[in-house]
């Protein structure tokens, strides 16, 4: 199956790091989010992880990995970073920094190296589904590998 997988930067990154993954495909729906992919794949939305490109008031760009059924407390994240504000990037800014199109954003193999903040409870799951760098394609992986392969920090900002 892996030979039929599109060769995205994310897939090349996972292969380079020798991280086992299982690609899964679903019918992408614009603005459908994790609810659509979870339903299509028959998995719990809590295990589908969003890759969010954010910025703070110092114009520092970073990634937050969050459960599909949770939101990020922007106030708590700003407090954690000791900054005034944190907000999602505009789509074109996110696309430029990640190298992916919004809806297909992966934390793996981004164009610009960004710090990745991982919601703590993600690491408690047996497996997660996270974007593989293309709309309609997720990779099933063990979340415990994330801290080893990403420049990351563990946080608790989910609500």
N, CA, C and O atoms as a GROMACS GRO file, in nm:
protein
  636
    1UNK      N    1   0.083  -0.121   0.000
    1UNK     CA    2   0.000   0.000   0.000
    1UNK      C    3   0.087   0.126   0.000
    1UNK      O    4   0.052   0.225  -0.064
    2UNK      N    5   0.201   0.123   0.072
    2UNK     CA    6   0.283   0.243   0.082
    2UNK      C    7   0.336   0.292  -0.052
    2UNK      O    8   0.366   0.411  -0.067
    3UNK      N    9   0.346   0.202  -0.152
    3UNK     CA   10   0.396   0.247  -0.283
    3UNK      C   11   0.290   0.328  -0.356
    3UNK      O   12   0.323   0.398  -0.452
    4UNK      N   13   0.164   0.322  -0.315
    4UNK     CA   14   0.057   0.400  -0.376
    4UNK      C   15   0.034   0.533  -0.302
    4UNK      O   16  -0.048   0.614  -0.344
    5UNK      N   17   0.106   0.554  -0.193
    5UNK     CA   18   0.091   0.674  -0.112
    5UNK      C   19   0.157   0.792  -0.183
    5UNK      O   20   0.270   0.781  -0.229
    6UNK      N   21   0.085   0.905  -0.192
    6UNK     CA   22   0.147   1.024  -0.252
    6UNK      C   23   0.275   1.062  -0.176
    6UNK      O   24   0.279   1.054  -0.053
    7UNK      N   25   0.376   1.101  -0.248
    7UNK     CA   26   0.504   1.134  -0.186
    7UNK      C   27   0.504   1.279  -0.139
    7UNK      O   28   0.567   1.366  -0.200
    8UNK      N   29   0.433   1.305  -0.031
    8UNK     CA   30   0.431   1.440   0.026
    8UNK      C   31   0.555   1.460   0.113
    8UNK      O   32   0.626   1.364   0.145
    9UNK      N   33   0.582   1.584   0.150
    9UNK     CA   34   0.694   1.610   0.241
    9UNK      C   35   0.676   1.534   0.372
    9UNK      O   36   0.774   1.486   0.430
   10UNK      N   37   0.552   1.521   0.418
   10UNK     CA   38   0.525   1.450   0.544
   10UNK      C   39   0.561   1.302   0.532
   10UNK      O   40   0.625   1.246   0.620
   11UNK      N   41   0.521   1.240   0.423
   11UNK     CA   42   0.549   1.098   0.401
   11UNK      C   43   0.701   1.076   0.388
   11UNK      O   44   0.755   0.981   0.443
   12UNK      N   45   0.768   1.164   0.314
   12UNK     CA   46   0.914   1.154   0.301
   12UNK      C   47   0.981   1.168   0.438
   12UNK      O   48   1.076   1.097   0.468
   13UNK      N   49   0.932   1.259   0.518
   13UNK     CA   50   0.986   1.283   0.653
   13UNK      C   51   0.970   1.159   0.740
   13UNK      O   52   1.065   1.116   0.806
   14UNK      N   53   0.850   1.101   0.741
   14UNK     CA   54   0.826   0.980   0.822
   14UNK      C   55   0.913   0.863   0.774
   14UNK      O   56   0.967   0.788   0.855
   15UNK      N   57   0.927   0.849   0.642
   15UNK     CA   58   1.012   0.742   0.587
   15UNK      C   59   1.158   0.764   0.627
   15UNK      O   60   1.228   0.670   0.666
   16UNK      N   61   1.203   0.889   0.617
   16UNK     CA   62   1.342   0.924   0.651
   16UNK      C   63   1.371   0.892   0.799
   16UNK      O   64   1.479   0.844   0.833
   17UNK      N   65   1.274   0.920   0.886
   17UNK     CA   66   1.290   0.896   1.030
   17UNK      C   67   1.260   0.750   1.068
   17UNK      O   68   1.272   0.711   1.184
   18UNK      N   69   1.222   0.670   0.967
   18UNK     CA   70   1.189   0.528   0.987
   18UNK      C   71   1.075   0.508   1.089
   18UNK      O   72   1.080   0.418   1.173
   19UNK      N   73   0.974   0.594   1.078
   19UNK     CA   74   0.857   0.588   1.166
   19UNK      C   75   0.750   0.503   1.099
   19UNK      O   76   0.708   0.534   0.987
   20UNK      N   77   0.703   0.397   1.164
   20UNK     CA   78   0.596   0.316   1.105
   20UNK      C   79   0.465   0.396   1.100
   20UNK      O   80   0.428   0.463   1.196
   21UNK      N   81   0.397   0.387   0.988
   21UNK     CA   82   0.269   0.455   0.972
   21UNK      C   83   0.182   0.374   0.878
   21UNK      O   84   0.230   0.290   0.802
   22UNK      N   85   0.053   0.401   0.886
   22UNK     CA   86  -0.042   0.338   0.798
   22UNK      C   87  -0.124   0.449   0.732
   22UNK      O   88  -0.200   0.517   0.802
   23UNK      N   89  -0.111   0.469   0.601
   23UNK     CA   90  -0.188   0.575   0.536
   23UNK      C   91  -0.336   0.536   0.527
   23UNK      O   92  -0.370   0.422   0.496
   24UNK      N   93  -0.423   0.631   0.555
   24UNK     CA   94  -0.567   0.609   0.541
   24UNK      C   95  -0.626   0.724   0.461
   24UNK      O   96  -0.589   0.840   0.479
   25UNK      N   97  -0.718   0.690   0.374
   25UNK     CA   98  -0.776   0.789   0.284
   25UNK      C   99  -0.925   0.805   0.310
   25UNK      O  100  -0.993   0.709   0.348
   26UNK      N  101  -0.975   0.925   0.290
   26UNK     CA  102  -1.118   0.953   0.306
   26UNK      C  103  -1.157   1.061   0.206
   26UNK      O  104  -1.072   1.130   0.150
   27UNK      N  105  -1.286   1.074   0.185
   27UNK     CA  106  -1.336   1.177   0.092
   27UNK      C  107  -1.333   1.312   0.163
   27UNK      O  108  -1.410   1.337   0.255
   28UNK      N  109  -1.243   1.398   0.118
   28UNK     CA  110  -1.226   1.529   0.181
   28UNK      C  111  -1.346   1.619   0.152
   28UNK      O  112  -1.395   1.624   0.040
   29UNK      N  113  -1.393   1.689   0.255
   29UNK     CA  114  -1.501   1.786   0.242
   29UNK      C  115  -1.448   1.920   0.292
   29UNK      O  116  -1.404   1.930   0.406
   30UNK      N  117  -1.454   2.022   0.207
   30UNK     CA  118  -1.406   2.155   0.244
   30UNK      C  119  -1.476   2.201   0.372
   30UNK      O  120  -1.599   2.195   0.380
   31UNK      N  121  -1.401   2.246   0.470
   31UNK     CA  122  -1.450   2.292   0.601
   31UNK      C  123  -1.519   2.182   0.681
   31UNK      O  124  -1.592   2.212   0.776
   32UNK      N  125  -1.498   2.057   0.645
   32UNK     CA  126  -1.560   1.945   0.717
   32UNK      C  127  -1.485   1.910   0.845
   32UNK      O  128  -1.544   1.858   0.940
   33UNK      N  129  -1.356   1.938   0.845
   33UNK     CA  130  -1.274   1.916   0.964
   33UNK      C  131  -1.263   1.771   1.006
   33UNK      O  132  -1.287   1.679   0.928
   34UNK      N  133  -1.225   1.754   1.132
   34UNK     CA  134  -1.200   1.620   1.186
   34UNK      C  135  -1.329   1.539   1.201
   34UNK      O  136  -1.326   1.416   1.204
   35UNK      N  137  -1.440   1.608   1.210
   35UNK     CA  138  -1.569   1.537   1.224
   35UNK      C  139  -1.594   1.449   1.100
   35UNK      O  140  -1.637   1.334   1.113
   36UNK      N  141  -1.567   1.504   0.982
   36UNK     CA  142  -1.587   1.431   0.857
   36UNK      C  143  -1.489   1.314   0.846
   36UNK      O  144  -1.529   1.202   0.816
   37UNK      N  145  -1.360   1.340   0.869
   37UNK     CA  146  -1.261   1.233   0.854
   37UNK      C  147  -1.285   1.122   0.956
   37UNK      O  148  -1.273   1.004   0.922
   38UNK      N  149  -1.319   1.157   1.080
   38UNK     CA  150  -1.346   1.055   1.181
   38UNK      C  151  -1.465   0.968   1.141
   38UNK      O  152  -1.460   0.846   1.154
   39UNK      N  153  -1.570   1.031   1.092
   39UNK     CA  154  -1.690   0.957   1.051
   39UNK      C  155  -1.659   0.865   0.933
   39UNK      O  156  -1.697   0.748   0.932
   40UNK      N  157  -1.590   0.921   0.833
   40UNK     CA  158  -1.555   0.843   0.713
   40UNK      C  159  -1.469   0.721   0.747
   40UNK      O  160  -1.485   0.614   0.689
   41UNK      N  161  -1.377   0.739   0.843
   41UNK     CA  162  -1.284   0.631   0.879
   41UNK      C  163  -1.339   0.541   0.989
   41UNK      O  164  -1.281   0.437   1.019
   42UNK      N  165  -1.450   0.582   1.049
   42UNK     CA  166  -1.509   0.502   1.156
   42UNK      C  167  -1.424   0.500   1.282
   42UNK      O  168  -1.414   0.398   1.350
   43UNK      N  169  -1.361   0.615   1.313
   43UNK     CA  170  -1.276   0.625   1.432
   43UNK      C  171  -1.328   0.738   1.521
   43UNK      O  172  -1.406   0.822   1.477
   44UNK      N  173  -1.284   0.738   1.646
   44UNK     CA  174  -1.323   0.841   1.741
   44UNK      C  175  -1.257   0.973   1.702
   44UNK      O  176  -1.136   0.977   1.677
   45UNK      N  177  -1.335   1.080   1.697
   45UNK     CA  178  -1.281   1.211   1.659
   45UNK      C  179  -1.170   1.257   1.755
   45UNK      O  180  -1.084   1.336   1.716
   46UNK      N  181  -1.172   1.210   1.877
   46UNK     CA  182  -1.070   1.243   1.976
   46UNK      C  183  -0.931   1.195   1.930
   46UNK      O  184  -0.830   1.253   1.968
   47UNK      N  185  -0.927   1.089   1.849
   47UNK     CA  186  -0.802   1.031   1.799
   47UNK      C  187  -0.756   1.094   1.668
   47UNK      O  188  -0.646   1.066   1.620
   48UNK      N  189  -0.839   1.179   1.609
   48UNK     CA  190  -0.800   1.251   1.487
   48UNK      C  191  -0.739   1.383   1.534
   48UNK      O  192  -0.806   1.463   1.601
   49UNK      N  193  -0.614   1.406   1.499
   49UNK     CA  194  -0.540   1.520   1.553
   49UNK      C  195  -0.531   1.632   1.450
   49UNK      O  196  -0.494   1.612   1.335
   50UNK      N  197  -0.566   1.752   1.497
   50UNK     CA  198  -0.558   1.873   1.413
   50UNK      C  199  -0.416   1.929   1.421
   50UNK      O  200  -0.354   1.930   1.528
   51UNK      N  201  -0.365   1.975   1.308
   51UNK     CA  202  -0.238   2.046   1.302
   51UNK      C  203  -0.271   2.192   1.277
   51UNK      O  204  -0.311   2.229   1.166
   52UNK      N  205  -0.256   2.275   1.378
   52UNK     CA  206  -0.294   2.416   1.372
   52UNK      C  207  -0.171   2.505   1.366
   52UNK      O  208  -0.084   2.498   1.453
   53UNK      N  209  -0.164   2.589   1.263
   53UNK     CA  210  -0.053   2.685   1.251
   53UNK      C  211  -0.100   2.815   1.318
   53UNK      O  212  -0.201   2.874   1.278
   54UNK      N  213  -0.025   2.857   1.419
   54UNK     CA  214  -0.064   2.972   1.499
   54UNK      C  215   0.046   3.077   1.497
   54UNK      O  216   0.159   3.052   1.455
   55UNK      N  217   0.010   3.196   1.545
   55UNK     CA  218   0.110   3.302   1.561
   55UNK      C  219   0.080   3.378   1.690
   55UNK      O  220  -0.034   3.382   1.737
   56UNK      N  221   0.184   3.438   1.746
   56UNK     CA  222   0.161   3.524   1.862
   56UNK      C  223   0.187   3.669   1.822
   56UNK      O  224   0.220   3.697   1.707
   57UNK      N  225   0.172   3.759   1.917
   57UNK     CA  226   0.186   3.902   1.883
   57UNK      C  227   0.328   3.941   1.849
   57UNK      O  228   0.352   4.051   1.800
   58UNK      N  229   0.425   3.851   1.874
   58UNK     CA  230   0.564   3.877   1.834
   58UNK      C  231   0.592   3.824   1.693
   58UNK      O  232   0.706   3.823   1.648
   59UNK      N  233   0.485   3.782   1.625
   59UNK     CA  234   0.495   3.726   1.489
   59UNK      C  235   0.582   3.601   1.485
   59UNK      O  236   0.652   3.576   1.388
   60UNK      N  237   0.576   3.522   1.593
   60UNK     CA  238   0.641   3.391   1.597
   60UNK      C  239   0.537   3.290   1.553
   60UNK      O  240   0.424   3.290   1.602
   61UNK      N  241   0.576   3.203   1.462
   61UNK     CA  242   0.484   3.103   1.407
   61UNK      C  243   0.515   2.967   1.468
   61UNK      O  244   0.632   2.931   1.485
   62UNK      N  245   0.411   2.893   1.501
   62UNK     CA  246   0.429   2.764   1.565
   62UNK      C  247   0.308   2.675   1.537
   62UNK      O  248   0.207   2.721   1.484
   63UNK      N  249   0.322   2.548   1.573
   63UNK     CA  250   0.217   2.448   1.548
   63UNK      C  251   0.163   2.399   1.681
   63UNK      O  252   0.238   2.377   1.776
   64UNK      N  253   0.032   2.382   1.686
   64UNK     CA  254  -0.031   2.315   1.801
   64UNK      C  255  -0.100   2.190   1.747
   64UNK      O  256  -0.177   2.197   1.652
   65UNK      N  257  -0.072   2.076   1.811
   65UNK     CA  258  -0.142   1.952   1.779
   65UNK      C  259  -0.250   1.933   1.885
   65UNK      O  260  -0.222   1.928   2.004
   66UNK      N  261  -0.376   1.922   1.837
   66UNK     CA  262  -0.490   1.916   1.929
   66UNK      C  263  -0.587   1.808   1.884
   66UNK      O  264  -0.602   1.781   1.765
   67UNK      N  265  -0.653   1.746   1.982
   67UNK     CA  266  -0.758   1.648   1.954
   67UNK      C  267  -0.864   1.712   1.863
   67UNK      O  268  -0.895   1.830   1.876
   68UNK      N  269  -0.919   1.632   1.772
   68UNK     CA  270  -1.021   1.683   1.681
   68UNK      C  271  -1.146   1.734   1.750
   68UNK      O  272  -1.212   1.824   1.699
   69UNK      N  273  -1.179   1.676   1.866
   69UNK     CA  274  -1.301   1.716   1.937
   69UNK      C  275  -1.275   1.822   2.045
   69UNK      O  276  -1.361   1.846   2.130
   70UNK      N  277  -1.157   1.884   2.042
   70UNK     CA  278  -1.123   1.988   2.141
   70UNK      C  279  -1.084   2.116   2.069
   70UNK      O  280  -1.053   2.115   1.950
   71UNK      N  281  -1.086   2.225   2.144
   71UNK     CA  282  -1.039   2.354   2.094
   71UNK      C  283  -0.916   2.393   2.175
   71UNK      O  284  -0.889   2.336   2.281
   72UNK      N  285  -0.842   2.490   2.124
   72UNK     CA  286  -0.727   2.544   2.195
   72UNK      C  287  -0.772   2.667   2.273
   72UNK      O  288  -0.836   2.756   2.217
   73UNK      N  289  -0.740   2.672   2.401
   73UNK     CA  290  -0.763   2.794   2.478
   73UNK      C  291  -0.652   2.892   2.439
   73UNK      O  292  -0.538   2.878   2.482
   74UNK      N  293  -0.688   2.991   2.358
   74UNK     CA  294  -0.589   3.088   2.311
   74UNK      C  295  -0.532   3.169   2.428
   74UNK      O  296  -0.414   3.204   2.428
   75UNK      N  297  -0.616   3.199   2.528
   75UNK     CA  298  -0.570   3.272   2.646
   75UNK      C  299  -0.466   3.191   2.722
   75UNK      O  300  -0.362   3.243   2.762
   76UNK      N  301  -0.495   3.061   2.742
   76UNK     CA  302  -0.399   2.977   2.815
   76UNK      C  303  -0.270   2.959   2.737
   76UNK      O  304  -0.162   2.955   2.795
   77UNK      N  305  -0.281   2.950   2.605
   77UNK     CA  306  -0.160   2.935   2.522
   77UNK      C  307  -0.076   3.062   2.530
   77UNK      O  308   0.046   3.055   2.542
   78UNK      N  309  -0.142   3.179   2.522
   78UNK     CA  310  -0.070   3.306   2.531
   78UNK      C  311  -0.001   3.317   2.667
   78UNK      O  312   0.113   3.362   2.676
   79UNK      N  313  -0.072   3.277   2.773
   79UNK     CA  314  -0.015   3.280   2.908
   79UNK      C  315   0.106   3.187   2.914
   79UNK      O  316   0.210   3.223   2.970
   80UNK      N  317   0.092   3.068   2.857
   80UNK     CA  318   0.201   2.970   2.855
   80UNK      C  319   0.325   3.027   2.784
   80UNK      O  320   0.438   3.005   2.828
   81UNK      N  321   0.302   3.100   2.674
   81UNK     CA  322   0.413   3.154   2.595
   81UNK      C  323   0.461   3.289   2.647
   81UNK      O  324   0.558   3.346   2.596
   82UNK      N  325   0.392   3.341   2.749
   82UNK     CA  326   0.425   3.472   2.804
   82UNK      C  327   0.418   3.580   2.695
   82UNK      O  328   0.511   3.659   2.677
   83UNK      N  329   0.307   3.579   2.624
   83UNK     CA  330   0.284   3.673   2.516
   83UNK      C  331   0.142   3.728   2.531
   83UNK      O  332   0.059   3.669   2.600
   84UNK      N  333   0.114   3.840   2.467
   84UNK     CA  334  -0.019   3.902   2.482
   84UNK      C  335  -0.129   3.822   2.414
   84UNK      O  336  -0.234   3.795   2.473
   85UNK      N  337  -0.104   3.783   2.290
   85UNK     CA  338  -0.208   3.712   2.214
   85UNK      C  339  -0.152   3.596   2.134
   85UNK      O  340  -0.035   3.594   2.096
   86UNK      N  341  -0.238   3.499   2.110
   86UNK     CA  342  -0.211   3.387   2.022
   86UNK      C  343  -0.335   3.372   1.936
   86UNK      O  344  -0.447   3.380   1.985
   87UNK      N  345  -0.314   3.352   1.807
   87UNK     CA  346  -0.429   3.334   1.717
   87UNK      C  347  -0.389   3.245   1.600
   87UNK      O  348  -0.271   3.233   1.568
   88UNK      N  349  -0.490   3.183   1.537
   88UNK     CA  350  -0.460   3.104   1.417
   88UNK      C  351  -0.409   3.198   1.307
   88UNK      O  352  -0.454   3.312   1.297
   89UNK      N  353  -0.318   3.150   1.227
   89UNK     CA  354  -0.269   3.226   1.112
   89UNK      C  355  -0.377   3.232   1.005
   89UNK      O  356  -0.463   3.145   0.997
   90UNK      N  357  -0.370   3.335   0.924
   90UNK     CA  358  -0.454   3.338   0.804
   90UNK      C  359  -0.407   3.222   0.714
   90UNK      O  360  -0.291   3.182   0.718
   91UNK      N  361  -0.499   3.170   0.634
   91UNK     CA  362  -0.469   3.052   0.552
   91UNK      C  363  -0.345   3.071   0.465
   91UNK      O  364  -0.261   2.981   0.458
   92UNK      N  365  -0.331   3.187   0.400
   92UNK     CA  366  -0.216   3.206   0.311
   92UNK      C  367  -0.084   3.209   0.390
   92UNK      O  368   0.019   3.165   0.339
   93UNK      N  369  -0.087   3.262   0.512
   93UNK     CA  370   0.033   3.264   0.597
   93UNK      C  371   0.067   3.122   0.642
   93UNK      O  372   0.182   3.081   0.639
   94UNK      N  373  -0.036   3.048   0.684
   94UNK     CA  374  -0.016   2.908   0.726
   94UNK      C  375   0.040   2.826   0.610
   94UNK      O  376   0.132   2.747   0.629
   95UNK      N  377  -0.015   2.844   0.491
   95UNK     CA  378   0.032   2.772   0.372
   95UNK      C  379   0.179   2.803   0.343
   95UNK      O  380   0.258   2.713   0.313
   96UNK      N  381   0.215   2.931   0.354
   96UNK     CA  382   0.352   2.973   0.324
   96UNK      C  383   0.452   2.911   0.423
   96UNK      O  384   0.558   2.864   0.382
   97UNK      N  385   0.418   2.910   0.551
   97UNK     CA  386   0.511   2.858   0.652
   97UNK      C  387   0.515   2.706   0.657
   97UNK      O  388   0.620   2.647   0.682
   98UNK      N  389   0.399   2.642   0.634
   98UNK     CA  390   0.395   2.496   0.644
   98UNK      C  391   0.440   2.428   0.514
   98UNK      O  392   0.496   2.319   0.516
   99UNK      N  393   0.412   2.494   0.400
   99UNK     CA  394   0.438   2.430   0.272
   99UNK      C  395   0.323   2.340   0.229
   99UNK      O  396   0.330   2.273   0.127
  100UNK      N  397   0.216   2.340   0.308
  100UNK     CA  398   0.096   2.261   0.279
  100UNK      C  399  -0.023   2.354   0.261
  100UNK      O  400  -0.019   2.470   0.303
  101UNK      N  401  -0.128   2.303   0.198
  101UNK     CA  402  -0.253   2.377   0.189
  101UNK      C  403  -0.336   2.348   0.313
  101UNK      O  404  -0.340   2.234   0.359
  102UNK      N  405  -0.401   2.452   0.367
  102UNK     CA  406  -0.489   2.432   0.483
  102UNK      C  407  -0.589   2.323   0.448
  102UNK      O  408  -0.649   2.324   0.340
  103UNK      N  409  -0.607   2.230   0.540
  103UNK     CA  410  -0.690   2.111   0.514
  103UNK      C  411  -0.603   1.989   0.488
  103UNK      O  412  -0.648   1.875   0.496
  104UNK      N  413  -0.476   2.016   0.456
  104UNK     CA  414  -0.379   1.909   0.431
  104UNK      C  415  -0.250   1.933   0.509
  104UNK      O  416  -0.146   1.876   0.477
  105UNK      N  417  -0.258   2.018   0.612
  105UNK     CA  418  -0.139   2.056   0.688
  105UNK      C  419  -0.093   1.944   0.781
  105UNK      O  420  -0.171   1.889   0.859
  106UNK      N  421   0.033   1.911   0.770
  106UNK     CA  422   0.096   1.809   0.854
  106UNK      C  423   0.205   1.875   0.938
  106UNK      O  424   0.265   1.973   0.894
  107UNK      N  425   0.231   1.823   1.058
  107UNK     CA  426   0.342   1.877   1.136
  107UNK      C  427   0.478   1.824   1.090
  107UNK      O  428   0.582   1.870   1.135
  108UNK      N  429   0.476   1.727   0.999
  108UNK     CA  430   0.598   1.662   0.952
  108UNK      C  431   0.647   1.725   0.823
  108UNK      O  432   0.570   1.743   0.729
  109UNK      N  433   0.774   1.759   0.817
  109UNK     CA  434   0.833   1.809   0.693
  109UNK      C  435   0.783   1.945   0.651
  109UNK      O  436   0.762   1.969   0.532
  110UNK      N  437   0.762   2.035   0.746
  110UNK     CA  438   0.714   2.169   0.711
  110UNK      C  439   0.823   2.249   0.641
  110UNK      O  440   0.942   2.226   0.663
  111UNK      N  441   0.780   2.344   0.558
  111UNK     CA  442   0.875   2.428   0.483
  111UNK      C  443   0.961   2.509   0.580
  111UNK      O  444   1.083   2.513   0.565
  112UNK      N  445   0.898   2.574   0.679
  112UNK     CA  446   0.969   2.651   0.780
  112UNK      C  447   0.973   2.566   0.906
  112UNK      O  448   0.872   2.509   0.947
  113UNK      N  449   1.089   2.558   0.968
  113UNK     CA  450   1.098   2.482   1.094
  113UNK      C  451   1.025   2.561   1.202
  113UNK      O  452   1.058   2.676   1.230
  114UNK      N  453   0.925   2.497   1.263
  114UNK     CA  454   0.846   2.563   1.367
  114UNK      C  455   0.841   2.475   1.491
  114UNK      O  456   0.844   2.352   1.483
  115UNK      N  457   0.835   2.539   1.606
  115UNK     CA  458   0.815   2.468   1.732
  115UNK      C  459   0.677   2.403   1.728
  115UNK      O  460   0.582   2.463   1.678
  116UNK      N  461   0.666   2.281   1.781
  116UNK     CA  462   0.539   2.209   1.784
  116UNK      C  463   0.499   2.189   1.929
  116UNK      O  464   0.576   2.137   2.010
  117UNK      N  465   0.378   2.231   1.962
  117UNK     CA  466   0.323   2.211   2.096
  117UNK      C  467   0.220   2.099   2.087
  117UNK      O  468   0.126   2.105   2.008
  118UNK      N  469   0.240   1.996   2.170
  118UNK     CA  470   0.155   1.877   2.166
  118UNK      C  471   0.068   1.874   2.290
  118UNK      O  472   0.119   1.875   2.403
  119UNK      N  473  -0.064   1.869   2.271
  119UNK     CA  474  -0.155   1.854   2.385
  119UNK      C  475  -0.120   1.724   2.456
  119UNK      O  476  -0.114   1.617   2.395
  120UNK      N  477  -0.098   1.733   2.586
  120UNK     CA  478  -0.047   1.623   2.668
  120UNK      C  479  -0.125   1.493   2.651
  120UNK      O  480  -0.065   1.385   2.640
  121UNK      N  481  -0.258   1.501   2.648
  121UNK     CA  482  -0.341   1.380   2.645
  121UNK      C  483  -0.333   1.304   2.512
  121UNK      O  484  -0.375   1.188   2.505
  122UNK      N  485  -0.280   1.367   2.408
  122UNK     CA  486  -0.260   1.297   2.280
  122UNK      C  487  -0.164   1.179   2.301
  122UNK      O  488  -0.181   1.073   2.241
  123UNK      N  489  -0.064   1.199   2.387
  123UNK     CA  490   0.038   1.096   2.409
  123UNK      C  491  -0.016   0.974   2.485
  123UNK      O  492   0.050   0.871   2.491
  124UNK      N  493  -0.136   0.987   2.543
  124UNK     CA  494  -0.197   0.875   2.616
  124UNK      C  495  -0.272   0.779   2.523
  124UNK      O  496  -0.310   0.670   2.565
  125UNK      N  497  -0.292   0.817   2.398
  125UNK     CA  498  -0.368   0.735   2.304
  125UNK      C  499  -0.282   0.622   2.248
  125UNK      O  500  -0.160   0.635   2.240
  126UNK      N  501  -0.347   0.513   2.208
  126UNK     CA  502  -0.276   0.400   2.146
  126UNK      C  503  -0.231   0.434   2.005
  126UNK      O  504  -0.121   0.399   1.963
  127UNK      N  505  -0.320   0.503   1.932
  127UNK     CA  506  -0.287   0.546   1.796
  127UNK      C  507  -0.364   0.673   1.764
  127UNK      O  508  -0.471   0.699   1.818
  128UNK      N  509  -0.306   0.751   1.674
  128UNK     CA  510  -0.370   0.874   1.630
  128UNK      C  511  -0.374   0.876   1.478
  128UNK      O  512  -0.303   0.801   1.410
  129UNK      N  513  -0.459   0.963   1.426
  129UNK     CA  514  -0.472   0.987   1.283
  129UNK      C  515  -0.439   1.134   1.262
  129UNK      O  516  -0.507   1.222   1.314
  130UNK      N  517  -0.333   1.158   1.187
  130UNK     CA  518  -0.284   1.294   1.169
  130UNK      C  519  -0.255   1.316   1.021
  130UNK      O  520  -0.223   1.221   0.949
  131UNK      N  521  -0.266   1.440   0.977
  131UNK     CA  522  -0.256   1.466   0.833
  131UNK      C  523  -0.122   1.423   0.775
  131UNK      O  524  -0.016   1.444   0.834
  132UNK      N  525  -0.130   1.362   0.658
  132UNK     CA  526  -0.012   1.314   0.588
  132UNK      C  527   0.036   1.409   0.480
  132UNK      O  528   0.118   1.371   0.396
  133UNK      N  529  -0.014   1.533   0.481
  133UNK     CA  530   0.036   1.633   0.387
  133UNK      C  531  -0.049   1.653   0.264
  133UNK      O  532  -0.009   1.720   0.169
  134UNK      N  533  -0.169   1.595   0.266
  134UNK     CA  534  -0.258   1.612   0.152
  134UNK      C  535  -0.402   1.600   0.201
  134UNK      O  536  -0.433   1.520   0.290
  135UNK      N  537  -0.490   1.682   0.144
  135UNK     CA  538  -0.632   1.674   0.179
  135UNK      C  539  -0.683   1.534   0.149
  135UNK      O  540  -0.660   1.480   0.040
  136UNK      N  541  -0.753   1.475   0.246
  136UNK     CA  542  -0.810   1.342   0.226
  136UNK      C  543  -0.716   1.227   0.260
  136UNK      O  544  -0.748   1.111   0.234
  137UNK      N  545  -0.600   1.259   0.319
  137UNK     CA  546  -0.506   1.153   0.357
  137UNK      C  547  -0.453   1.178   0.499
  137UNK      O  548  -0.393   1.282   0.527
  138UNK      N  549  -0.478   1.082   0.586
  138UNK     CA  550  -0.422   1.085   0.720
  138UNK      C  551  -0.325   0.969   0.734
  138UNK      O  552  -0.330   0.873   0.657
  139UNK      N  553  -0.237   0.978   0.833
  139UNK     CA  554  -0.152   0.864   0.865
  139UNK      C  555  -0.185   0.821   1.007
  139UNK      O  556  -0.196   0.903   1.099
  140UNK      N  557  -0.200   0.692   1.023
  140UNK     CA  558  -0.222   0.633   1.155
  140UNK      C  559  -0.084   0.603   1.212
  140UNK      O  560  -0.007   0.527   1.153
  141UNK      N  561  -0.053   0.663   1.328
  141UNK     CA  562   0.078   0.640   1.390
  141UNK      C  563   0.062   0.630   1.542
  141UNK      O  564  -0.042   0.664   1.598
  142UNK      N  565   0.167   0.585   1.606
  142UNK     CA  566   0.175   0.581   1.752
  142UNK      C  567   0.214   0.722   1.798
  142UNK      O  568   0.320   0.771   1.760
  143UNK      N  569   0.131   0.788   1.879
  143UNK     CA  570   0.162   0.926   1.919
  143UNK      C  571   0.288   0.938   2.005
  143UNK      O  572   0.345   1.046   2.017
  144UNK      N  573   0.332   0.828   2.063
  144UNK     CA  574   0.449   0.834   2.151
  144UNK      C  575   0.577   0.867   2.074
  144UNK      O  576   0.678   0.903   2.135
  145UNK      N  577   0.574   0.856   1.940
  145UNK     CA  578   0.692   0.892   1.860
  145UNK      C  579   0.704   1.043   1.839
  145UNK      O  580   0.812   1.092   1.805
  146UNK      N  581   0.595   1.117   1.858
  146UNK     CA  582   0.594   1.260   1.825
  146UNK      C  583   0.703   1.341   1.894
  146UNK      O  584   0.773   1.417   1.827
  147UNK      N  585   0.720   1.327   2.027
  147UNK     CA  586   0.826   1.408   2.091
  147UNK      C  587   0.966   1.378   2.039
  147UNK      O  588   1.054   1.465   2.042
  148UNK      N  589   0.989   1.257   1.991
  148UNK     CA  590   1.122   1.220   1.941
  148UNK      C  591   1.151   1.274   1.801
  148UNK      O  592   1.267   1.297   1.766
  149UNK      N  593   1.047   1.295   1.722
  149UNK     CA  594   1.071   1.333   1.581
  149UNK      C  595   1.034   1.478   1.550
  149UNK      O  596   1.059   1.525   1.439
  150UNK      N  597   0.976   1.548   1.646
  150UNK     CA  598   0.940   1.689   1.626
  150UNK      C  599   1.009   1.775   1.732
  150UNK      O  600   1.031   1.729   1.844
  151UNK      N  601   1.042   1.899   1.696
  151UNK     CA  602   1.093   1.995   1.795
  151UNK      C  603   0.972   2.038   1.876
  151UNK      O  604   0.903   2.134   1.840
  152UNK      N  605   0.946   1.967   1.986
  152UNK     CA  606   0.816   1.983   2.051
  152UNK      C  607   0.825   2.008   2.200
  152UNK      O  608   0.927   1.988   2.265
  153UNK      N  609   0.712   2.053   2.249
  153UNK     CA  610   0.693   2.075   2.392
  153UNK      C  611   0.552   2.028   2.425
  153UNK      O  612   0.460   2.045   2.345
  154UNK      N  613   0.535   1.968   2.542
  154UNK     CA  614   0.405   1.918   2.585
  154UNK      C  615   0.331   2.030   2.657
  154UNK      O  616   0.388   2.100   2.740
  155UNK      N  617   0.204   2.047   2.624
  155UNK     CA  618   0.121   2.152   2.684
  155UNK      C  619  -0.012   2.097   2.728
  155UNK      O  620  -0.047   1.983   2.697
  156UNK      N  621  -0.087   2.178   2.803
  156UNK     CA  622  -0.225   2.145   2.840
  156UNK      C  623  -0.308   2.271   2.819
  156UNK      O  624  -0.325   2.351   2.911
  157UNK      N  625  -0.361   2.288   2.699
  157UNK     CA  626  -0.440   2.407   2.666
  157UNK      C  627  -0.572   2.370   2.596
  157UNK      O  628  -0.641   2.457   2.543
  158UNK      N  629  -0.606   2.242   2.595
  158UNK     CA  630  -0.729   2.198   2.530
  158UNK      C  631  -0.850   2.226   2.614
  158UNK      O  632  -0.848   2.210   2.736
  159UNK      N  633  -0.957   2.268   2.547
  159UNK     CA  634  -1.086   2.291   2.617
  159UNK      C  635  -1.199   2.227   2.537
  159UNK      O  636  -1.315   2.234   2.578
   0.00000   0.00000   0.00000
